[in-house]
Amino acid sequence: MEKEKRTEIGNIGEFGLIDTIRETVTLYQPGTLKGIGDDAAVLGPTDLVRVVTTDMLLEGVHFDLSYTPLTHLGFKAVAVNVSDVAAMNAVPTHLTVSLALSNRFSVEAVAAIYEGINLAAAHYKVDVVGGDTTASRSGLVISVTAIGEAKQEEICYRSGAKVNDIICVTGDLGGAFMGLQVLEREKQVFLADPNMQPRLDAYPYVTGRQLRPDARMDIVHELRELGLVPSSMIDVSDGLASELFHICQASDVGVAIYEDKLPIDKQTYDTAFEFNMDPITSVLNGGEDYELLFTIDQKDFPKLEKHPDIHFIGHVTAAAEGKLLITKSQAAVPLKAQGWQHF
């Protein structure tokens, strides 16, 4: 078996690594006047307002390299930032990417990360225009900053939800959380017996939702084509219940959502059953689905009524009515936000 090539980063140095990265990057935005290669990127003027967001992914906190392919990780690092831009109803245009690397990582490993980053950049038509590389004593850190733009009247905040608005969510929920359960279980099996091969073939959807999520820019573009601006919007990164709490706090409202309206994929449901978990718990509190949660005025309902991938899960209420889950038996249960805790 041919030995895998490994080039130490120290052999080419920081500037050699930057040159290697720059050679892989393709620019898509006409407003990019200067990308990687100078002290700063240069972006052309625009008549639109800009949004800026940053997310940091830390090894051992946000990802586990024992089951996360580096290319998937690079794609995900971009997608989670683009998802935040989408949640503002804006379109991403530029990225900066910073890497902190321990000596475990070779030039080839960085190339694998950037393969995923560049795949995502092509997918979302964004330009990678800079960043930083540095040494790390505690594993891999990826920090991405995304810039997006929109007309000022198109920007969506969490604070615009109004009583009687309809609550909408894209796609399905809970899959990424169940995918994480599968990956963690198979890791423990492998650690107990390295001769055992992970059983992942039966879980392609949920493991894919965890390892390579896709920001819902398609929905943002469709909303623009329909001339529909949501009254509030957020992406589902920390769990549906947590995101609903954020909208309620920012808008000073309550919500009522219906258990039988919550979208869940069959594989997510079956995997939860296998793990003796309540599927609705994974939907409400799982997180990392990176779907869009938004509210619309009732007059806009006909524009989305027949959309195959937008689900109407409840309505906005007065703040005094609280945050409620209406069960299949029509019982009103207070929602609890038990999603991802950052600290």
Buried (B, 14 or more C-beta within 10 A) or exposed (E): EEEEEEBEBEEBEEEBBBEBBEEBBEBBBEBBEBBBEEEEBEBEEEEBBBBBBEBBBBBEEBBEBEBBBBBBBBBBBBBBBBBBBBBBBBBBBBBBBBBBBEEEBBBEBBBBBBBBBBBBBEBBEBBBBBBEBEEBEEBBBBBBBBBBBBEEEBBBBBBBBEEEBBBBBBBBBBBBBBBBBBBBBBBEBBEEEEEEEBEBEEBEBBBBBBBBBBBBBEBBEBBBEEEBBBBBBBBBBBBBBBBBBBBBEBBEBBBBBBBEEBBBBEBBBBBBEBBEBEBBBBBBBBBBBBBBBBBBBEEBEEBBEEBEBBBBBBBBBEBEBBBBBBEEEEEEEEBBBBBBEEE
